[in-house]
Amino acid sequence: ILKSGKGQVYMDSKERLIVLLRYLKDNTDEEKEVSAADIRRMFGDIGESITAPTLRDDIASLQRAKEDIVVRKVSGKGTFFKYLGREWSEAELQILIDAISAGQFISRTMSRRSIPCRRSRPPWTGTNGSVSNTMNIRRI
């Protein structure tokens, strides 16, 4: 947060991107999206303002940074956004592992290859240990 010469406090562009990304992560999913008006209202609620061009540029910046944000323009209704770059929770991973283990259509060898030792990093995690739910699961 920066202060102007008049003692006014305002958010810099890095902080604005973080606030925007957090809002999208917290308020959207595959089925739920938010409008540009919702985002402008949220910024207004925290004492900030964001113009339509700035919002468009910020979304483009996040997308260039490989954040999975979907933009949908609806004629006469506005622009809508949703964040799809979710990570798997440990509980979701356990359900997946249990499903693979219990699946009778998967051979024991394939099951063992699909479920790594819990002490090692699973093959679908990133180099920093984060888990992406955008992994591709092949049909066996």
C-alpha positions as CSV (number, residue, x, y, z in Angstrom):
1,I,0.0,0.0,0.0
2,L,1.4,3.4,-1.0
3,K,0.6,6.9,0.3
4,S,0.3,9.8,-2.0
5,G,1.5,13.3,-1.2
6,K,-2.0,14.1,0.1
7,G,-1.9,11.4,2.7
8,Q,-4.2,9.2,0.7
9,V,-3.6,5.5,0.8
10,Y,-3.9,3.5,-2.3
11,M,-3.1,0.0,-3.6
12,D,-0.2,-0.6,-6.0
13,S,-0.7,-2.8,-9.0
14,K,1.0,-5.8,-7.4
15,E,-1.4,-5.7,-4.5
16,R,-4.4,-5.1,-6.8
17,L,-3.4,-8.3,-8.7
18,I,-3.2,-10.3,-5.5
19,V,-6.5,-9.0,-4.2
20,L,-8.2,-9.8,-7.6
21,L,-6.8,-13.3,-7.8
22,R,-7.8,-14.0,-4.2
23,Y,-11.3,-12.8,-4.9
24,L,-11.6,-15.0,-8.0
25,K,-10.3,-18.0,-6.1
26,D,-12.7,-17.5,-3.2
27,N,-15.8,-16.6,-5.1
28,T,-15.8,-18.7,-8.3
29,D,-15.5,-22.3,-9.5
30,E,-16.5,-24.4,-12.5
31,E,-20.2,-23.5,-12.1
32,K,-20.0,-20.0,-10.4
33,E,-18.7,-16.9,-12.0
34,V,-18.5,-13.2,-11.0
35,S,-19.2,-10.2,-13.1
36,A,-17.0,-7.2,-13.8
37,A,-19.5,-5.2,-11.7
38,D,-19.1,-7.7,-8.8
39,I,-15.3,-7.1,-8.9
40,R,-15.6,-3.3,-9.1
41,R,-18.1,-3.5,-6.1
42,M,-15.6,-5.6,-4.1
43,F,-12.8,-3.1,-4.8
44,G,-15.2,-0.3,-3.8
45,D,-16.0,-2.1,-0.5
46,I,-12.3,-2.0,0.4
47,G,-11.9,1.7,-0.6
48,E,-10.4,1.2,-4.0
49,S,-11.6,1.7,-7.5
50,I,-10.8,-0.2,-10.7
51,T,-11.7,0.8,-14.2
52,A,-12.8,-1.5,-16.9
53,P,-9.6,-1.2,-18.9
54,T,-7.5,-1.8,-15.7
55,L,-9.6,-4.9,-14.9
56,R,-9.1,-6.2,-18.4
57,D,-5.4,-5.6,-18.2
58,D,-5.1,-7.2,-14.8
59,I,-7.0,-10.3,-15.9
60,A,-4.7,-10.5,-19.0
61,S,-1.6,-10.2,-16.7
62,L,-2.9,-13.1,-14.5
63,Q,-3.6,-15.2,-17.6
64,R,0.0,-14.5,-18.9
65,A,1.2,-15.7,-15.5
66,K,-0.5,-19.0,-16.2
67,E,-3.5,-18.5,-13.9
68,D,-6.5,-20.4,-15.3
69,I,-9.1,-17.6,-15.6
70,V,-12.0,-17.9,-18.0
71,V,-13.5,-14.7,-19.4
72,R,-17.0,-14.8,-20.8
73,K,-18.6,-11.8,-22.5
74,V,-22.3,-11.7,-22.7
75,S,-23.9,-9.2,-25.1
76,G,-26.0,-6.7,-23.2
77,K,-25.1,-8.3,-19.8
78,G,-21.4,-7.7,-19.3
79,T,-18.2,-9.7,-18.8
80,F,-18.0,-12.6,-16.4
81,F,-15.0,-14.4,-14.9
82,K,-14.2,-17.6,-13.1
83,Y,-11.0,-19.1,-11.8
84,L,-10.4,-22.8,-12.7
85,G,-6.8,-23.3,-11.5
86,R,-7.6,-25.3,-8.4
87,E,-5.3,-27.5,-6.5
88,W,-6.3,-30.9,-5.1
89,S,-6.8,-31.1,-1.3
90,E,-5.3,-34.0,0.6
91,A,-8.8,-35.4,1.2
92,E,-9.5,-35.3,-2.6
93,L,-6.2,-37.0,-3.3
94,Q,-7.1,-39.7,-0.8
95,I,-10.5,-40.3,-2.5
96,L,-8.7,-40.6,-5.8
97,I,-6.1,-43.0,-4.4
98,D,-8.9,-45.1,-2.8
99,A,-10.8,-45.2,-6.1
100,I,-7.8,-46.4,-8.0
101,S,-7.0,-49.0,-5.3
102,A,-10.6,-50.3,-5.3
103,G,-11.0,-50.2,-9.1
104,Q,-11.3,-53.8,-10.3
105,F,-10.9,-52.6,-13.9
106,I,-7.3,-51.4,-13.1
107,S,-4.6,-54.1,-12.9
108,R,-2.6,-54.3,-9.7
109,T,0.5,-53.2,-11.6
110,M,-1.2,-50.1,-13.0
111,S,-2.7,-49.4,-9.5
112,R,0.8,-49.5,-7.9
113,R,2.3,-47.2,-10.6
114,S,-0.6,-44.7,-10.1
115,I,-0.2,-44.6,-6.3
116,P,3.2,-43.4,-5.3
117,C,4.7,-44.1,-1.9
118,R,3.3,-41.4,0.4
119,R,6.9,-40.4,1.4
120,S,7.7,-39.4,-2.2
121,R,6.2,-36.6,-4.2
122,P,3.3,-37.9,-6.3
123,P,3.9,-37.6,-10.1
124,W,1.1,-35.1,-10.6
125,T,2.5,-32.6,-8.2
126,G,4.5,-29.6,-9.3
127,T,8.2,-29.1,-8.5
128,N,7.2,-27.0,-5.4
129,G,4.9,-29.8,-4.1
130,S,1.7,-28.1,-5.2
131,V,-0.9,-30.4,-6.6
132,S,-2.7,-29.5,-9.8
133,N,-6.2,-30.8,-10.6
134,T,-5.7,-30.1,-14.3
135,M,-3.7,-33.3,-14.7
136,N,-4.7,-35.5,-17.5
137,I,-6.0,-39.0,-16.5
138,R,-5.7,-41.5,-19.3
139,R,-8.4,-44.1,-19.7
140,I,-6.9,-47.5,-19.3
